[in-house]
Amino acid sequence: MPKFPEPPPPEHLARIHASVKAVSRGALLWRVYFRRGPHPAAWGAFRHFGPTSSRFDHHEEPPRVQERGILYAASGGITCFAEVFQETRIIDTLRHEPWLVAFRLARAIRLLDLTGSWCTRAGASMAIATGPRPRARRWSRAVYAAYPGLDGLWYPSSMHANQPAIALFERAAGAIPKAPAFHRALADPTAASAVHEAAQVVGYIVL
């Protein structure tokens, strides 16, 4: 079984050279978010309530609204569908009013690259992206404290062929542009082709 222990103290982690994934200004990122439901959001808003059950929430316990914020995105739209609807494997275009958005970074960002050897050097493994989520969240908190110059995490999507997924800390707020490049409700007919393409690729059902 791949090694996935508890994270070391942040001061120990800070001594391990960070593998940095630089994402340039203007790079296009995708996101599926919900306008209703337990944690309604705007297209470019970080979620300041946490931690929730999401894998890399770096919020401090207990769950509450706090200064720390998280925004999950991906380099491709299909990855967003695969990740967001993984529990039911049903893309419900109405429940909680999901929207698909793409935006171009307003500035370059620096992310800890979890797709390479850093995980092993830090004492973990690639199981950080697939193992127990509560432990992954503790690793995210340790990373946040150990590397104050990084904007978040670059990690492989276990739901979409290890395609790049991204967890942005609130430190990356300045990288969110004023307006998106693409923005449609999943129930909008103009988004139907994107919804059905994603469903076909990952084998989900569309409602």
C-alpha positions in Angstrom: 0.0 0.0 0.0 1.4 3.5 -0.9 2.8 5.4 2.1 0.5 8.1 3.2 1.3 9.1 6.8 0.4 12.2 8.8 2.3 15.3 7.6 5.4 16.3 9.4 5.4 19.6 11.3 5.5 22.6 8.9 9.0 23.6 10.1 10.3 20.2 9.0 8.4 20.4 5.7 9.8 23.8 5.0 13.3 22.2 4.8 12.2 20.1 1.9 12.7 21.8 -1.4 9.4 22.6 -3.0 8.7 21.4 -6.5 7.0 24.4 -8.0 4.6 24.4 -11.0 4.5 27.9 -12.5 1.3 28.8 -14.3 1.7 31.8 -16.5 -0.4 34.9 -16.6 -3.2 34.4 -19.2 -3.4 30.7 -18.7 -7.0 29.4 -19.0 -8.5 27.7 -16.0 -11.9 26.0 -15.7 -14.3 25.6 -12.8 -17.8 24.3 -12.0 -19.4 26.1 -9.1 -22.9 26.3 -7.5 -25.0 29.4 -7.0 -27.3 27.6 -4.5 -26.9 24.9 -2.0 -24.8 24.6 1.2 -22.0 26.9 0.0 -23.3 29.1 -2.8 -20.6 31.1 -4.6 -19.8 33.6 -7.3 -17.7 32.5 -10.3 -14.4 33.9 -8.9 -15.1 33.6 -5.2 -13.0 31.7 -2.8 -14.9 29.5 -0.2 -14.0 30.9 3.2 -16.1 28.4 5.1 -14.3 25.2 5.9 -12.9 22.7 6.1 -15.6 20.7 4.3 -15.2 17.2 2.9 -13.2 18.5 -0.1 -9.7 17.0 -0.4 -7.4 20.0 0.0 -9.3 22.5 2.2 -6.6 24.1 4.3 -9.0 25.8 6.7 -8.3 25.5 10.4 -10.6 23.3 12.5 -13.4 23.5 13.6 -15.3 24.3 10.4 -16.3 27.9 10.3 -16.0 31.1 8.1 -12.4 32.3 8.3 -9.8 34.2 6.5 -8.5 31.1 4.7 -10.2 30.5 1.4 -10.0 27.8 -1.3 -11.0 27.7 -4.9 -10.9 24.5 -6.9 -10.2 24.6 -10.7 -8.6 22.6 -13.5 -6.8 23.1 -16.7 -9.7 21.5 -18.6 -13.5 21.6 -18.3 -14.0 17.9 -18.4 -11.8 17.4 -15.3 -14.1 19.8 -13.4 -17.2 17.7 -14.3 -15.4 14.5 -13.3 -14.3 15.9 -9.9 -17.4 17.9 -9.0 -20.0 15.2 -9.8 -17.9 12.2 -8.7 -20.0 11.1 -5.7 -23.1 10.3 -7.8 -21.6 10.2 -11.3 -24.7 12.2 -12.4 -24.3 15.6 -13.9 -27.5 17.3 -12.5 -27.8 20.5 -14.5 -30.4 22.0 -12.2 -29.7 21.0 -8.5 -28.0 23.9 -6.7 -27.8 25.8 -10.0 -24.3 24.7 -11.3 -22.4 26.9 -13.7 -19.3 26.3 -15.8 -16.8 29.1 -16.0 -13.4 29.6 -17.6 -11.1 32.5 -16.7 -7.6 33.7 -17.7 -5.2 34.3 -14.8 -4.6 38.0 -14.2 -1.1 37.2 -12.9 1.2 34.2 -12.8 0.8 31.7 -9.9 3.2 29.3 -8.2 1.8 26.0 -7.0 3.3 23.0 -5.2 3.5 20.3 -7.8 2.1 17.1 -6.4 2.5 15.2 -9.6 6.2 14.5 -9.2 8.8 13.4 -6.7 8.0 16.0 -4.0 5.4 13.7 -2.4 8.0 11.0 -1.9 10.7 13.4 -0.7 8.2 14.8 1.9 7.5 11.3 3.2 4.2 10.6 1.5 3.3 9.3 -1.9 0.9 9.9 -4.8 -1.8 8.6 -2.4 -2.1 12.2 -1.3 -4.4 12.6 -4.2 -6.4 9.4 -3.6 -6.1 8.5 0.1 -8.2 9.6 3.0 -9.4 13.1 2.6 -9.1 14.2 6.2 -5.4 13.4 6.1 -5.0 15.2 2.8 -6.5 18.3 4.3 -3.9 18.1 7.2 -1.2 17.9 4.5 -2.7 20.9 2.8 -2.6 22.9 6.1 1.0 21.9 6.6 1.9 22.9 3.1 0.2 26.3 3.6 2.3 27.0 6.7 5.5 25.6 5.3 5.5 27.4 2.0 4.1 30.9 2.4 5.2 31.9 -1.1 3.1 29.4 -2.9 -0.5 30.1 -4.2 -1.9 26.6 -3.9 -1.6 23.0 -5.2 -1.2 21.4 -8.6 -2.4 17.8 -8.3 -3.5 14.8 -10.5 -7.2 14.2 -10.9 -7.9 10.7 -9.8 -11.3 10.9 -11.6 -10.0 12.0 -15.0 -6.8 10.2 -16.0 -4.5 12.2 -13.7 -5.3 15.4 -15.7 -4.2 18.6 -13.9 -6.4 19.8 -11.1 -5.8 22.9 -9.0 -6.5 24.1 -5.4 -5.9 27.8 -5.1 -5.4 29.3 -1.6 -6.7 32.8 -0.9 -3.2 34.0 -1.6 -4.0 33.7 -5.3 -6.9 36.2 -5.1 -5.0 38.7 -7.2 -4.8 36.2 -10.0 -8.6 36.1 -10.5 -9.5 38.4 -13.3 -12.4 40.9 -13.2 -14.4 39.1 -15.9 -14.5 35.4 -17.1 -13.7 34.2 -20.6 -16.7 31.8 -20.6 -19.6 31.6 -18.2 -22.8 29.6 -18.6 -25.3 27.8 -16.4 -25.2 24.0 -17.1 -28.9 24.2 -17.8 -28.3 26.8 -20.5 -28.7 25.2 -24.0 -25.4 26.9 -25.0 -23.6 24.7 -22.5 -25.2 21.5 -23.6 -22.4 20.4 -25.9 -19.8 20.8 -23.1 -22.0 19.0 -20.6 -22.6 16.0 -22.9 -19.0 15.8 -24.1 -17.8 15.6 -20.5 -20.5 13.0 -19.6 -19.4 10.9 -22.6 -15.7 11.0 -21.8 -16.1 10.1 -18.1 -19.2 7.9 -18.4 -21.5 10.0 -16.2 -25.3 10.5 -16.7 -26.8 13.9 -17.5 -30.0 15.0 -15.8 
